[in-house]
């Protein structure tokens, strides 16, 4: 029993460290991650995400190690560790992950929603050149490369309107 708890705890801790390490390293390279979509029909009600599985394994193993050292008995230790790990995983999913995913999905704005918005020139836009604009959406400020729609030159701090977006270049006019 002790071997099971040690294996679960150390495996979970190692996998969490690896996920953190690769998340930081791959974030530098602008890697969005793998989109793994899997479904097990009879377990479709369970939130089976890699980070939740790692949390479950780590909590189960860690709590099992603690309770095993208290000599509460194998059955009680196993059942209590299992129940607490399930509760911790479901609570983490409900109170942390789901709200974060909802917030992430509501903060995204499509490019077509930006057409007609007012922006300000941050870096002057020269004839046929590229400058930079600043615009605000939902309380957040963003910058984007910009060209003028009609070939005019625009100076810093001039107010402009976003007319179109093509290949992530914002076309603006006064």
HUSUL-V416035 format. One record per backbone hydrogen bond with DSSP energy under -0.5 kcal/mol. CO is the residue of the C=O (numbers start at 1). NH is the residue of the N-H. If there is no record, write none. Layout:
co | nh
CO | NH
CO | NH
//
This chain:
co | nh
1 | 5
2 | 6
3 | 7
4 | 8
5 | 9
6 | 10
7 | 11
8 | 12
9 | 13
10 | 14
11 | 15
12 | 16
13 | 17
14 | 18
15 | 19
16 | 20
17 | 21
18 | 22
19 | 23
20 | 24
21 | 25
22 | 26
23 | 27
24 | 28
25 | 28
25 | 29
26 | 31
27 | 30
30 | 32
34 | 36
35 | 37
36 | 38
39 | 41
40 | 43
41 | 44
43 | 46
46 | 48
47 | 49
49 | 52
49 | 53
50 | 54
51 | 55
52 | 56
53 | 57
54 | 58
55 | 59
56 | 60
57 | 61
58 | 62
59 | 63
60 | 64
61 | 65
62 | 66
63 | 67
64 | 68
65 | 69
66 | 70
67 | 72
68 | 71
73 | 77
74 | 78
75 | 79
76 | 80
77 | 81
78 | 82
79 | 83
80 | 84
81 | 85
82 | 86
83 | 87
84 | 88
85 | 89
86 | 90
87 | 91
88 | 92
89 | 93
90 | 94
91 | 95
92 | 96
92 | 97
93 | 98
96 | 100
97 | 101
98 | 102
99 | 103
100 | 104
101 | 105
102 | 106
103 | 107
104 | 108
110 | 113
110 | 114
111 | 114
111 | 115
112 | 115
114 | 117
117 | 162
119 | 160
120 | 134
121 | 157
123 | 132
124 | 126
125 | 154
126 | 129
131 | 146
132 | 122
132 | 123
133 | 144
134 | 120
135 | 142
137 | 140
140 | 137
142 | 135
144 | 133
145 | 170
146 | 131
147 | 172
154 | 125
155 | 158
158 | 121
160 | 119
161 | 163
161 | 173
162 | 116
164 | 171
166 | 169
168 | 170
169 | 166
170 | 147
170 | 172
171 | 163
171 | 164
172 | 149
173 | 161
//
